[in-house]
């Protein structure tokens, strides 16, 4: 029993070490790559940005839009009792921007782009493509991971901004349509209570989530072992671990902002 | 040109050993490969010949011993220096290992793109030359999934020689191909060695290509070198391992079946 726990702990530590090494590798190539003329081509980064960002737009829109609607209805149910229905506007806006839009977008991107990255790199690994890069003395981390990392780092915040807007739109439709709040008043209340820091704390979260998704997907992909089954396992692992880490990071970051009174 | 007598080996292994999960995959191997020769490593599946190839090309670090490429001990220098040496290598993989997300043209262009500062037009010309060398002009825009296995292998070969390397490693170049395409690949390997003076290291168990293209042959069994010699020497050898292998006999010193650990005990 003890040995089993010990083994599990060692496995987790090894895993953490591996992820740390990959992160330092990626950061190294982002910082020093340009000086060596070894930065990924803009074309590759754009390709990844289109794949991870642009192709997720519709999904993110719908997820956050409907969450906005649900949030508005649920809070209206409570606020109606106190006769404060007008505050649905600010509540939806603030909770979307600070919390829901970053987390939901993070989860959506982890499920869509993260899994695809893990599956692609995993397949490349098991079909010797990664080894081929290595023998051509093309560093796989530089060639495969940096562009994906940068793409997610840039695109997740963009998607979160889109998510914020679609969430507010959802709340707006419920507020004006079914709660009969004057549209002007709704927008006024929204922006009266929504501060700039609500938006940027959400965006900081988005950046962190983007890094987590890219890092875990690349790590699991590049460490795939054994055939098609291994690729499947790597894909599942990347999604599950990204989900857990996103929620965990969300908790830590929220606590940090709350206690540091930023 | 028989390079066997030239003095300086291009690749030199000294007492190399490698263990995977308590199993000795390479057992104290010492080997010299000379410039311009086609050197074949043959042996059964699982005899460690592919691992030996990967030790030579800088992918797998041996536990013991030294690997010298042109007098440089490649596992005792910086990663950057190793990466620079690797630029002089080409490798053809068993399953081609072309990048699926790129076209034939982009695949061949990749090493040129990464390691040279050539203008795109010149790279285009080089790609055309390399592809016509392997008989695949006109397939530039195809993706690896759209062409046959034999063509993929030839594209892999074009990629391997894109940078005009000094040494080309071939991992089972003819396996899984029909005899004609296999013969074409063999001819390509031979031509490349002759025309471009490349040193070729070929891992295979295809006897036809072994005796067709080899300058020298090494027979590997259980991670150790059984014998090294010219094709004639190997053919005439009275070593029972070699005779069993080249004639493909089921009985002999190479035991296919594990010694009787007993089917009865399994029950």
HADDOCK unambig.tbl for C-alpha pairs under 7 A between the chains (distance, minus, plus):
assign (segid A and resid 127 and name CA) (segid B and resid 97 and name CA) 6.17 0.50 0.50
assign (segid A and resid 128 and name CA) (segid B and resid 97 and name CA) 5.43 0.50 0.50
assign (segid A and resid 129 and name CA) (segid B and resid 97 and name CA) 4.68 0.50 0.50
assign (segid A and resid 129 and name CA) (segid B and resid 98 and name CA) 6.33 0.50 0.50
assign (segid A and resid 129 and name CA) (segid B and resid 99 and name CA) 6.12 0.50 0.50
assign (segid A and resid 132 and name CA) (segid B and resid 97 and name CA) 6.32 0.50 0.50
assign (segid A and resid 135 and name CA) (segid B and resid 59 and name CA) 6.91 0.50 0.50
assign (segid A and resid 135 and name CA) (segid B and resid 86 and name CA) 6.50 0.50 0.50
assign (segid A and resid 136 and name CA) (segid B and resid 86 and name CA) 6.58 0.50 0.50
assign (segid A and resid 136 and name CA) (segid B and resid 87 and name CA) 6.21 0.50 0.50
assign (segid A and resid 136 and name CA) (segid B and resid 111 and name CA) 6.56 0.50 0.50
assign (segid A and resid 137 and name CA) (segid B and resid 83 and name CA) 5.19 0.50 0.50
assign (segid A and resid 137 and name CA) (segid B and resid 86 and name CA) 5.79 0.50 0.50
assign (segid A and resid 137 and name CA) (segid B and resid 87 and name CA) 6.13 0.50 0.50
